[in-house]
Amino acid sequence: MRYILSIDQGTTSTRAIVFDERGGIAGKAQQEFAQIYPRAGWVEHSPRDIFGSVMGVIAEALVMADADVGDLAGIGITNQRETTIVWDRRTGRPISNAIVWQCRRTAEYAEKLRQDGYAPFIYERTGLVPDAYFSATKIKWILENVQGARERAERGELLFGTVDTYLMWRLSKGRIFATDYTNASRTMLFNIHTRRWDEDLLRLMDIPACMLPAVLPSSGFFGVTDKEILGAEVPVCGVAGDQQAALFGHLCTHKGDVKNTYGTGCFLLMNTGDKAVKSTNGLVTTLGASAGEIPPYVLEGSVFVAGAAIQWLRDELGLISSAAESETWARRVKDNAGVYIVPAFTGLGAPYWDASARGIICGITRGAGKAHIIRATLESIAYQTQDLIEAMKRDSGLDVNFIRVDGGASQNNFLMQFQADISGVGIERPQTVEMTALGAAYLAGLACGYWTMEQLEELKGGYTRFCCSMSGQERLAALQGWKLAVSRARLR
Ligand code: ADP
């Protein structure tokens, strides 16, 4: 029996899944690791913890699958995006903790880039808006704040990588120094049109080019693992950032295909094929994963607070004891009774981009109760997603007929039905929820000849489908209510 190993290195935990030829899960393991908060708004991980957790889950998943490293046909890696690691080329030692995507320490510098008028230039090259979220400002911070770092970087002694790069480097004992298009496109240093590191951006950020990894297609040969580290030489042949891996896992490989991941936040991605769509609604353009040499362009939007609003109902308001219970409560009432919740806890993202907005509950009448509030919170996840879908349709000129979904909150049938109703689209929820890991496995399996694209289409399995059952008039009225609520959440 031969298998594909998928390593899913996420923000709070690391998973390894051993997939068999049928795409079934033969073994699986998960480990959490420490989140480090040195100051308010700062988030770090220890690269050693990350690598340790990866080695741990690989061993565990292989035991569960009753397999050896030698049984692996290939390895796929998917990872938390943008998180930045800089290490010594010779010793392999990181010169600081990893700066996590959520970390806001470089917000001021990103704001300065905006104020200095660099936003259009950065957008044109990278498809991104200047923000602390992306790797570029984090690398710069390390070079400027770790003693001696800049000189060492200029002498070619230091390497930069996102987590995929660091893992490959460690697994191969320094022989693989590479990343893939999807991860590179989140650094804010990569030109998504020429598909090269952008020299002008490197100059602007003052980052030496010799620190940067080679950039390769997501599905292809990156190199082999080291025998001493893993026990055998296994090809690493699939790499993609988590959201793009999930998009590929859903087999959203055609222009206009859309997936939404309902987790703590939501990530909505649309494959726009060979056309880079210029957004006028504050969405970002990025690169997707593909089976071939050329990556597709992807339009991406995110909802900051989605499943997190359900956690808020549970932990702050104490209205429910588990996230799943929200569904039972929502079904107890026939509608929201005019109650809307806008969970703008940290402001509003696309298409509003209003950092000063704050959460509100509005439209309360004497008959409104707990069930209405819970229902309105679930509905807010769908409304925020609908705002993004609308923006994507406007930007791309493409129709959205169905959306493929995954993530914890996609298990909520009420939410999925409401999304279908309010967006007037079909929702397709696959049986397996491990779309991110599956996407990385698919990319690896295609590259090493384990699977063909046709086989993957066959493996896809069934979907639970939700179809729109709301009249156009009802939808319009509901959306008007939402827009009004959003305007009330905004201060300006
Ligand atoms: P992440 O990867 O962002 O940690 P997950 O995909 O594991 O997120 O999903 C967890 C989130 O989904 C939590 O915020 C939780 O509140 C929400 N969630 C999980 N199950 C349900 C459910 N049945 N209904 C609504 N929300 C849910």
Boltz pocket constraint, residues with backbone or C-beta under 6 A from the ligand:
constraints:
  - pocket:
      binder: B
      contacts: [[A, 262], [A, 263], [A, 264], [A, 265], [A, 306], [A, 307], [A, 308], [A, 309], [A, 310], [A, 311], [A, 323], [A, 324], [A, 325], [A, 326], [A, 327], [A, 407], [A, 408], [A, 409], [A, 410], [A, 411], [A, 412]]
      max_distance: 6.0
